[in-house]
Amino acid sequence: MSEDRTSDSRTVAGPADPVIAELPVYAERVLDVADLVPPGRVMTYGDVAEWLGEGGPRQVGRVMALYGSAAAWWRVVRADGTLLPGHELQALGHYREEGTPLRAAPRDADGHVPRLDMKRARWDGVTGGPGDEAHT
């Protein structure tokens, strides 16, 4: 986690707007969940929405696209285990560093980039996390 992840302190500046603004509440909540995912594990966009009890995979994906750099973005993924297009190598570096389970890419896959082994990498939001505590 970063130094201070409270909603009062997390801010974002847009590329054309140097003014610092507070994140929307839903975005803050999504990023907080991303920060809870332990190293070597992942949650899908849908898992995060379900965990929050609000929104859906597309809303979570939009938050990650806009604000994900403020969190462990590589731990919130597509349900099929494909790596984020345009960020495959950066994500792969994180996965290898953290020991995230991967599956070899099929020979006919573009660039032979592996996929996440979702059966082994997926985090249920409860076990094996920070303090191994259930969410409330």
N, C-alpha and C positions, 0 to 999 in steps of 0.2 A: 504494500500500500504506500501511497505517497505520504508526505509529511502530515497534511491535515486535509481530510476528506469530508468535512462537514459541509452542509448546503450553504452555510454562510461564507465559506472561504473558497469554494470551487468556482472559478470564473473562466470565461472563454472570450477570446477576441477573434473576430472574424478576419479573413484575409484583407478585406478592404476597409475594415472598421477597426481603428486602433482603440476604440473605447472598450473598456472591460465591462462585461455584463454578467449577471448571475445566470447560471444554467436554469432551464425550466425544471420544475420539481420532478416530473417523470424522468427526464434525462438523468438527473442526479440519482434517482432510485436505481435506474438501469446500471449506471456506472458503479454504484455501490455494490450491486450484485456481482458485476464483473470482477470487482476487486476481491470478493469473497471466494471465488473459484480458486482452489489450491493449484500450485504449480504442478504441471504434468496432467492436469485434468481439464475438461471443457464442459460447457453448457451450450445448448443450441439456443437460437433466438427465441424459439417457442418455449423452451425450458425456462428462460429468464422471465418471459411474460407470464407463464403459469406460476412461477415462484412468487412474482409480484401480485398476482391476482388481478392484473390490469393490462390492457393492450393486447397485442398479438405479435407474432414473429416480425411482421413488416414494421411495426412501430419500434420494436427493439432494434431491428436492422437500421432504421433511419437514425435512431439515437447514436448507434455505434458509428455510422457513417459520418455524422456531423460532429460528434464529441468523443468518439472512442479513443482518440490519442491520449485522453486524460485518464485512461484506465488500461488494464491488461487486455486489450482488444483481441489478441490472438486466442484468448480463452473463451470467447463467445463466437460460435461458429454455425455454419450451415448443417442441417440435420444429416445430409448425405456424407459429411466428412471431407468435402472438397475444400481446398484452401482458398482463401479470399483472393479473387482475381486481381492481379496487379501488385499483390503483397505476398505472393507465395514464398519467395525466398526469405523475406524478413520473418514471416510467420514460422517457416521451417526452421530457421535458426533458433527461435524461441522454443519450439517443440523439442528440438534435439537437445538444447541446453537443459530443459526441464525434464527430459525423459518421457515426454508424452507419447503414448503408443501410436505408432504409424503402421499403415499397410503399404506394401510396395505398389507402385503404379503399374497398370497393365502396359505391356510393350507398345501398344498402339496409342497410348495417352500422349497428348502434347507435352513435350518437355520431360516426360517420365517423372512428374512431380508426384510424390506419394500422397495418400489421403490419410486422414485421421482414422484410427481404429476405434470407431465410436462405441463398440461394445465394451472396450477396455478403458477408454479415455473419458467417457461421459460421467459427469459428476451429478449425483442425485440431489445436491443442495443440502445434504444432511451429514452423511458419513465422510470421514477423512478430510474434513475442512478445517478451518481455523478453530481451534479449541474443540473440534469434533462435536459441535453443538448444533442442534436443530434450529431452523429459523422459526420465528414467531410472527 
